[in-house]
Each structure stands twice: as structure tokens, then as C-alpha cells.
Amino acid sequence: MSRFLVMLDVDSTLIEEEAIELLAEAAGSLEEVASITSSAMQGDVDFEESLRTRVATLAGLSETELFDAGSRLTVTKGVQELISGVHVAGGRICVVSGGFHQLLDPLAAALGLDRWRANNLELSAGVVTGAVAGRVIDAEAKATALREWSQIYQIPLEHTVAVGDGANDLAMMKVAGLSVAFDAKPSVRRAADIVMDTRDLSQVLPLLGLRG
């Protein structure tokens, strides 16, 4: 049995960027999308509604532009150290994202993450239609993923850690045995067990008794 499961948010947690804003920059809708993203992460607007509104502005982007945006993602300091430390100790590390598989899949595979889940942009003939394909990964879907993966790996929920920064992470943080607000919005800081202000994910390791 694995010792523990660490679950990370992606945008502004695993990576420095909000991935949808890189796409919006290419689509010419950055200002609008950034404003809606900020409101969604504060919990001021419904996440699913906000996501569909933002994705609609991406219509017409090509697969090449998706690849280019994905290649610009920057992993947060300490990510590889955290992943390695968790694996050496027999744990599992997964991510769940309100972003998109088209950008996340290559990065997650390269980092050696155990599992990941995200939204899918609908494409037609290699072009983004402006719709989300399938169910939206919202707050409850993140919590569901944590429960599901804890069962798959036979790790009790009390041995799980959820790390996030926005309102969309609150549900999974509530389910987890330990919740960490990572450079987070005020509502997340208030709800979390631990608050981290320094953007270095290796700081999660001491919480697991693995360093320091």
C-alpha cells in the first residue's frame, strides 16, 4: 500500500501560468479571459459557466497554437523535487485541473505524474470549436477525483494531501486529510489547514515527514 496521495491543482500551482490565458493571448481575448478567470478563482462566479464563457473566446485556434501554448508552460519551483520525494517514499502524486488535457498531457507525462485529469477542448478538423467536450472539471469533479484515486491506490482519505490556490480547489481540500493553500486566494487561505506563501512546492515534503 502506498503511504499517501498528494493531489495538486495545476494552474498557478503545478505551473506558474493560467493556461487558458496563454490560449486567450493567441486568440486575442486575453483581457476578457483574465478578468473572468480572476473572478472564478475568487469564487465570485460559477466555475462551469465562467469556463464555458472563456472557452467560447478560443474558437478558431489551431492545434499548432495549442501546442505552442503548452510549450510555454513553466513548472513551479520544487515540482520535480516534490514528485521524486513522494515516489521514493512510496506515495502517489496526481493532478486535477480546470484547464485542458491538450496542454496538460505532455507536461504530466514528462514529469512522471501518476494520474491527471482535466477538461477537453472540443476540436473539429483540428480547430477549436469554442466548446468543452464532455463534463466540466469543476470543484466537485476535483473532489470526486481525489476520492476515486484514493480508492484505486488503497490510500485512506486521511492520508491524502490537497494543494491548491483558488475557489475551485475548496471541495477537494475539504475531502483531503490535509489541505494546503499555495500562494492562494483569501477564501482558500481561510479554509486550509496549512498556508504557504513561498512559491516552492518542495515545501510540501516536510508536511509528509520527508524533509526538514
FIKOL-903282 format. One record per residue (C-alpha): x, y, z; residue in three letters; residue number from 1. Coordinates in Angstrom, 1 decimal. Layout:
<r c1="X" c2="Y" c3="Z" code="ALA" pos="NUM"/>
...
end
This chain:
<r c1="0.0" c2="0.0" c3="0.0" code="MET" pos="1"/>
<r c1="1.3" c2="3.5" c3="-0.8" code="SER" pos="2"/>
<r c1="1.9" c2="5.7" c3="2.2" code="ARG" pos="3"/>
<r c1="0.0" c2="8.8" c3="0.9" code="PHE" pos="4"/>
<r c1="-1.5" c2="10.5" c3="-2.0" code="LEU" pos="5"/>
<r c1="-0.7" c2="14.1" c3="-2.9" code="VAL" pos="6"/>
<r c1="-3.2" c2="15.9" c3="-5.2" code="MET" pos="7"/>
<r c1="-2.2" c2="19.2" c3="-6.8" code="LEU" pos="8"/>
<r c1="-4.1" c2="21.8" c3="-8.7" code="ASP" pos="9"/>
<r c1="-2.4" c2="22.8" c3="-12.0" code="VAL" pos="10"/>
<r c1="-2.9" c2="26.4" c3="-13.0" code="ASP" pos="11"/>
<r c1="-0.9" c2="28.7" c3="-10.7" code="SER" pos="12"/>
<r c1="0.1" c2="25.7" c3="-8.6" code="THR" pos="13"/>
<r c1="1.8" c2="23.0" c3="-10.6" code="LEU" pos="14"/>
<r c1="2.6" c2="25.6" c3="-13.2" code="ILE" pos="15"/>
<r c1="3.2" c2="29.4" c3="-12.9" code="GLU" pos="16"/>
<r c1="0.6" c2="30.3" c3="-15.5" code="GLU" pos="17"/>
<r c1="-3.1" c2="30.2" c3="-16.0" code="GLU" pos="18"/>
<r c1="-3.0" c2="28.0" c3="-19.1" code="ALA" pos="19"/>
<r c1="-6.3" c2="29.4" c3="-20.5" code="ILE" pos="20"/>
<r c1="-4.7" c2="32.8" c3="-20.6" code="GLU" pos="21"/>
<r c1="-1.9" c2="31.6" c3="-22.8" code="LEU" pos="22"/>
<r c1="-4.6" c2="30.4" c3="-25.2" code="LEU" pos="23"/>
<r c1="-6.6" c2="33.6" c3="-24.9" code="ALA" pos="24"/>
<r c1="-3.5" c2="35.6" c3="-25.7" code="GLU" pos="25"/>
<r c1="-3.3" c2="33.7" c3="-29.0" code="ALA" pos="26"/>
<r c1="-7.0" c2="34.2" c3="-29.6" code="ALA" pos="27"/>
<r c1="-6.9" c2="37.9" c3="-28.9" code="GLY" pos="28"/>
<r c1="-9.2" c2="37.6" c3="-25.9" code="SER" pos="29"/>
<r c1="-6.7" c2="37.8" c3="-23.0" code="LEU" pos="30"/>
<r c1="-8.1" c2="40.8" c3="-21.2" code="GLU" pos="31"/>
<r c1="-11.6" c2="39.4" c3="-21.1" code="GLU" pos="32"/>
<r c1="-10.5" c2="35.9" c3="-20.1" code="VAL" pos="33"/>
<r c1="-8.1" c2="37.1" c3="-17.4" code="ALA" pos="34"/>
<r c1="-10.9" c2="39.1" c3="-15.8" code="SER" pos="35"/>
<r c1="-13.3" c2="36.2" c3="-15.8" code="ILE" pos="36"/>
<r c1="-10.5" c2="33.8" c3="-14.5" code="THR" pos="37"/>
<r c1="-9.8" c2="36.1" c3="-11.6" code="SER" pos="38"/>
<r c1="-13.4" c2="36.3" c3="-10.6" code="SER" pos="39"/>
<r c1="-13.8" c2="32.5" c3="-10.9" code="ALA" pos="40"/>
<r c1="-10.7" c2="31.8" c3="-8.7" code="MET" pos="41"/>
<r c1="-12.0" c2="34.2" c3="-6.1" code="GLN" pos="42"/>
<r c1="-15.3" c2="32.3" c3="-6.1" code="GLY" pos="43"/>
<r c1="-17.3" c2="35.3" c3="-7.3" code="ASP" pos="44"/>
<r c1="-18.8" c2="33.5" c3="-10.3" code="VAL" pos="45"/>
<r c1="-19.8" c2="29.9" c3="-11.1" code="ASP" pos="46"/>
<r c1="-16.8" c2="28.0" c3="-12.4" code="PHE" pos="47"/>
<r c1="-18.5" c2="26.0" c3="-15.1" code="GLU" pos="48"/>
<r c1="-20.4" c2="29.0" c3="-16.5" code="GLU" pos="49"/>
<r c1="-17.1" c2="31.0" c3="-16.4" code="SER" pos="50"/>
<r c1="-15.2" c2="28.3" c3="-18.2" code="LEU" pos="51"/>
<r c1="-17.7" c2="27.9" c3="-21.0" code="ARG" pos="52"/>
<r c1="-17.7" c2="31.7" c3="-21.5" code="THR" pos="53"/>
<r c1="-13.9" c2="31.8" c3="-21.6" code="ARG" pos="54"/>
<r c1="-13.6" c2="28.8" c3="-23.9" code="VAL" pos="55"/>
<r c1="-16.1" c2="30.3" c3="-26.4" code="ALA" pos="56"/>
<r c1="-13.5" c2="33.1" c3="-27.0" code="THR" pos="57"/>
<r c1="-10.9" c2="30.5" c3="-28.1" code="LEU" pos="58"/>
<r c1="-12.9" c2="29.4" c3="-31.2" code="ALA" pos="59"/>
<r c1="-10.7" c2="29.2" c3="-34.2" code="GLY" pos="60"/>
<r c1="-7.4" c2="28.3" c3="-32.5" code="LEU" pos="61"/>
<r c1="-5.5" c2="25.6" c3="-34.3" code="SER" pos="62"/>
<r c1="-3.8" c2="22.5" c3="-32.8" code="GLU" pos="63"/>
<r c1="-0.5" c2="24.2" c3="-33.6" code="THR" pos="64"/>
<r c1="-1.5" c2="27.1" c3="-31.4" code="GLU" pos="65"/>
<r c1="-2.5" c2="24.7" c3="-28.6" code="LEU" pos="66"/>
<r c1="0.9" c2="23.1" c3="-28.9" code="PHE" pos="67"/>
<r c1="2.7" c2="26.4" c3="-28.8" code="ASP" pos="68"/>
<r c1="0.8" c2="27.4" c3="-25.7" code="ALA" pos="69"/>
<r c1="1.6" c2="24.1" c3="-24.0" code="GLY" pos="70"/>
<r c1="5.3" c2="24.6" c3="-24.8" code="SER" pos="71"/>
<r c1="5.3" c2="27.9" c3="-22.9" code="ARG" pos="72"/>
<r c1="4.1" c2="26.4" c3="-19.6" code="LEU" pos="73"/>
<r c1="6.5" c2="26.9" c3="-16.7" code="THR" pos="74"/>
<r c1="6.6" c2="24.4" c3="-13.8" code="VAL" pos="75"/>
<r c1="6.6" c2="25.9" c3="-10.4" code="THR" pos="76"/>
<r c1="9.8" c2="25.7" c3="-8.4" code="LYS" pos="77"/>
<r c1="10.2" c2="22.5" c3="-6.4" code="GLY" pos="78"/>
<r c1="7.8" c2="20.4" c3="-8.5" code="VAL" pos="79"/>
<r c1="10.3" c2="17.8" c3="-9.6" code="GLN" pos="80"/>
<r c1="11.7" c2="17.5" c3="-6.1" code="GLU" pos="81"/>
<r c1="8.2" c2="17.0" c3="-4.7" code="LEU" pos="82"/>
<r c1="7.4" c2="14.3" c3="-7.2" code="ILE" pos="83"/>
<r c1="10.6" c2="12.5" c3="-6.7" code="SER" pos="84"/>
<r c1="10.3" c2="12.7" c3="-2.9" code="GLY" pos="85"/>
<r c1="6.8" c2="11.4" c3="-2.9" code="VAL" pos="86"/>
<r c1="7.7" c2="8.5" c3="-5.2" code="HIS" pos="87"/>
<r c1="10.8" c2="7.5" c3="-3.3" code="VAL" pos="88"/>
<r c1="8.7" c2="7.3" c3="-0.2" code="ALA" pos="89"/>
<r c1="6.1" c2="5.0" c3="-1.9" code="GLY" pos="90"/>
<r c1="3.5" c2="7.7" c3="-2.3" code="GLY" pos="91"/>
<r c1="1.4" c2="8.8" c3="-5.3" code="ARG" pos="92"/>
<r c1="1.2" c2="12.2" c3="-6.8" code="ILE" pos="93"/>
<r c1="-1.7" c2="13.3" c3="-9.1" code="CYS" pos="94"/>
<r c1="-3.1" c2="16.5" c3="-10.5" code="VAL" pos="95"/>
<r c1="-6.6" c2="17.6" c3="-11.4" code="VAL" pos="96"/>
<r c1="-7.2" c2="20.7" c3="-13.5" code="SER" pos="97"/>
<r c1="-9.9" c2="23.1" c3="-14.6" code="GLY" pos="98"/>
<r c1="-7.5" c2="23.5" c3="-17.6" code="GLY" pos="99"/>
<r c1="-7.2" c2="21.3" c3="-20.6" code="PHE" pos="100"/>
<r c1="-5.8" c2="17.9" c3="-21.5" code="HIS" pos="101"/>
<r c1="-4.4" c2="19.2" c3="-24.8" code="GLN" pos="102"/>
<r c1="-1.9" c2="21.3" c3="-22.8" code="LEU" pos="103"/>
<r c1="-1.5" c2="19.2" c3="-19.6" code="LEU" pos="104"/>
<r c1="-1.0" c2="15.7" c3="-21.1" code="ASP" pos="105"/>
<r c1="2.6" c2="16.2" c3="-22.5" code="PRO" pos="106"/>
<r c1="3.7" c2="18.0" c3="-19.3" code="LEU" pos="107"/>
<r c1="2.2" c2="15.5" c3="-16.9" code="ALA" pos="108"/>
<r c1="3.8" c2="12.6" c3="-18.8" code="ALA" pos="109"/>
<r c1="7.2" c2="14.3" c3="-18.8" code="ALA" pos="110"/>
<r c1="7.0" c2="15.0" c3="-15.1" code="LEU" pos="111"/>
<r c1="6.1" c2="11.4" c3="-14.3" code="GLY" pos="112"/>
<r c1="2.8" c2="12.1" c3="-12.5" code="LEU" pos="113"/>
<r c1="0.8" c2="9.1" c3="-11.6" code="ASP" pos="114"/>
<r c1="-2.6" c2="10.3" c3="-12.8" code="ARG" pos="115"/>
<r c1="-4.1" c2="13.5" c3="-14.1" code="TRP" pos="116"/>
<r c1="-7.5" c2="14.8" c3="-15.1" code="ARG" pos="117"/>
<r c1="-8.6" c2="18.0" c3="-16.9" code="ALA" pos="118"/>
<r c1="-11.1" c2="19.4" c3="-19.3" code="ASN" pos="119"/>
<r c1="-11.1" c2="18.7" c3="-23.1" code="ASN" pos="120"/>
<r c1="-11.4" c2="21.4" c3="-25.7" code="LEU" pos="121"/>
<r c1="-13.7" c2="20.3" c3="-28.5" code="GLU" pos="122"/>
<r c1="-11.9" c2="20.2" c3="-31.8" code="LEU" pos="123"/>
<r c1="-13.3" c2="19.9" c3="-35.3" code="SER" pos="124"/>
<r c1="-10.9" c2="19.3" c3="-38.2" code="ALA" pos="125"/>
<r c1="-8.0" c2="20.4" c3="-36.0" code="GLY" pos="126"/>
<r c1="-9.6" c2="23.7" c3="-34.9" code="VAL" pos="127"/>
<r c1="-11.1" c2="24.6" c3="-31.5" code="VAL" pos="128"/>
<r c1="-14.8" c2="25.0" c3="-31.8" code="THR" pos="129"/>
<r c1="-15.3" c2="27.1" c3="-28.7" code="GLY" pos="130"/>
<r c1="-16.9" c2="24.4" c3="-26.6" code="ALA" pos="131"/>
<r c1="-15.9" c2="22.0" c3="-23.9" code="VAL" pos="132"/>
<r c1="-16.1" c2="18.3" c3="-24.8" code="ALA" pos="133"/>
<r c1="-17.6" c2="16.2" c3="-22.0" code="GLY" pos="134"/>
<r c1="-18.1" c2="17.0" c3="-18.4" code="ARG" pos="135"/>
<r c1="-16.5" c2="20.1" c3="-17.0" code="VAL" pos="136"/>
<r c1="-13.9" c2="19.5" c3="-14.3" code="ILE" pos="137"/>
<r c1="-15.3" c2="21.8" c3="-11.6" code="ASP" pos="138"/>
<r c1="-14.8" c2="21.9" c3="-7.8" code="ALA" pos="139"/>
<r c1="-16.9" c2="18.8" c3="-7.2" code="GLU" pos="140"/>
<r c1="-15.2" c2="16.9" c3="-10.0" code="ALA" pos="141"/>
<r c1="-11.9" c2="17.6" c3="-8.3" code="LYS" pos="142"/>
<r c1="-13.2" c2="16.2" c3="-5.1" code="ALA" pos="143"/>
<r c1="-14.5" c2="13.1" c3="-6.9" code="THR" pos="144"/>
<r c1="-11.1" c2="12.5" c3="-8.5" code="ALA" pos="145"/>
<r c1="-9.4" c2="12.6" c3="-5.1" code="LEU" pos="146"/>
<r c1="-11.9" c2="10.1" c3="-3.7" code="ARG" pos="147"/>
<r c1="-11.6" c2="7.9" c3="-6.7" code="GLU" pos="148"/>
<r c1="-7.8" c2="7.8" c3="-6.8" code="TRP" pos="149"/>
<r c1="-7.5" c2="7.2" c3="-3.0" code="SER" pos="150"/>
<r c1="-9.6" c2="4.1" c3="-3.6" code="GLN" pos="151"/>
<r c1="-7.6" c2="2.9" c3="-6.6" code="ILE" pos="152"/>
<r c1="-4.4" c2="3.3" c3="-4.7" code="TYR" pos="153"/>
<r c1="-5.9" c2="2.0" c3="-1.4" code="GLN" pos="154"/>
<r c1="-4.9" c2="5.1" c3="0.4" code="ILE" pos="155"/>
<r c1="-7.2" c2="6.3" c3="3.2" code="PRO" pos="156"/>
<r c1="-8.5" c2="9.8" c3="2.7" code="LEU" pos="157"/>
<r c1="-6.8" c2="10.8" c3="6.0" code="GLU" pos="158"/>
<r c1="-3.5" c2="10.1" c3="4.2" code="HIS" pos="159"/>
<r c1="-4.3" c2="12.4" c3="1.3" code="THR" pos="160"/>
<r c1="-3.0" c2="16.0" c3="0.8" code="VAL" pos="161"/>
<r c1="-4.7" c2="18.5" c3="-1.5" code="ALA" pos="162"/>
<r c1="-2.7" c2="21.6" c3="-2.6" code="VAL" pos="163"/>
<r c1="-4.5" c2="24.4" c3="-4.4" code="GLY" pos="164"/>
<r c1="-4.9" c2="28.2" c3="-4.7" code="ASP" pos="165"/>
<r c1="-8.4" c2="29.0" c3="-6.0" code="GLY" pos="166"/>
<r c1="-12.1" c2="28.6" c3="-5.0" code="ALA" pos="167"/>
<r c1="-12.3" c2="25.7" c3="-7.5" code="ASN" pos="168"/>
<r c1="-10.0" c2="23.7" c3="-5.2" code="ASP" pos="169"/>
<r c1="-12.0" c2="24.1" c3="-2.0" code="LEU" pos="170"/>
<r c1="-14.1" c2="20.9" c3="-2.4" code="ALA" pos="171"/>
<r c1="-11.1" c2="18.6" c3="-2.8" code="MET" pos="172"/>
<r c1="-9.3" c2="20.4" c3="0.0" code="MET" pos="173"/>
<r c1="-12.3" c2="19.7" c3="2.3" code="LYS" pos="174"/>
<r c1="-12.2" c2="16.0" c3="1.4" code="VAL" pos="175"/>
<r c1="-8.4" c2="15.6" c3="1.9" code="ALA" pos="176"/>
<r c1="-6.8" c2="14.7" c3="5.2" code="GLY" pos="177"/>
<r c1="-4.6" c2="17.8" c3="4.9" code="LEU" pos="178"/>
<r c1="-5.3" c2="20.9" c3="2.8" code="SER" pos="179"/>
<r c1="-2.6" c2="23.3" c3="1.7" code="VAL" pos="180"/>
<r c1="-3.3" c2="26.8" c3="0.4" code="ALA" pos="181"/>
<r c1="-0.5" c2="27.5" c3="-2.0" code="PHE" pos="182"/>
<r c1="0.0" c2="31.3" c3="-2.7" code="ASP" pos="183"/>
<r c1="-3.7" c2="31.2" c3="-2.5" code="ALA" pos="184"/>
<r c1="-6.8" c2="33.4" c3="-2.7" code="LYS" pos="185"/>
<r c1="-8.2" c2="34.7" c3="0.7" code="PRO" pos="186"/>
<r c1="-11.1" c2="32.2" c3="0.7" code="SER" pos="187"/>
<r c1="-8.7" c2="29.3" c3="0.3" code="VAL" pos="188"/>
<r c1="-6.3" c2="30.6" c3="2.9" code="ARG" pos="189"/>
<r c1="-9.1" c2="30.8" c3="5.4" code="ARG" pos="190"/>
<r c1="-10.2" c2="27.2" c3="4.7" code="ALA" pos="191"/>
<r c1="-6.9" c2="25.5" c3="4.5" code="ALA" pos="192"/>
<r c1="-5.0" c2="23.6" c3="7.3" code="ASP" pos="193"/>
<r c1="-1.7" c2="25.0" c3="6.1" code="ILE" pos="194"/>
<r c1="-0.9" c2="28.2" c3="4.3" code="VAL" pos="195"/>
<r c1="2.2" c2="28.5" c3="2.1" code="MET" pos="196"/>
<r c1="3.2" c2="31.9" c3="0.7" code="ASP" pos="197"/>
<r c1="6.5" c2="31.0" c3="-0.9" code="THR" pos="198"/>
<r c1="6.1" c2="29.5" c3="-4.4" code="ARG" pos="199"/>
<r c1="8.2" c2="26.4" c3="-3.8" code="ASP" pos="200"/>
<r c1="6.3" c2="23.1" c3="-3.9" code="LEU" pos="201"/>
<r c1="9.1" c2="21.2" c3="-2.3" code="SER" pos="202"/>
<r c1="7.9" c2="22.8" c3="0.9" code="GLN" pos="203"/>
<r c1="5.1" c2="20.1" c3="0.9" code="VAL" pos="204"/>
<r c1="7.7" c2="17.4" c3="1.6" code="LEU" pos="205"/>
<r c1="8.2" c2="18.4" c3="5.3" code="PRO" pos="206"/>
<r c1="4.4" c2="18.1" c3="5.8" code="LEU" pos="207"/>
<r c1="4.8" c2="14.4" c3="4.9" code="LEU" pos="208"/>
<r c1="7.8" c2="14.0" c3="7.2" code="GLY" pos="209"/>
<r c1="10.1" c2="13.6" c3="4.2" code="LEU" pos="210"/>
<r c1="12.4" c2="16.5" c3="4.7" code="ARG" pos="211"/>
<r c1="13.4" c2="19.1" c3="7.2" code="GLY" pos="212"/>
end
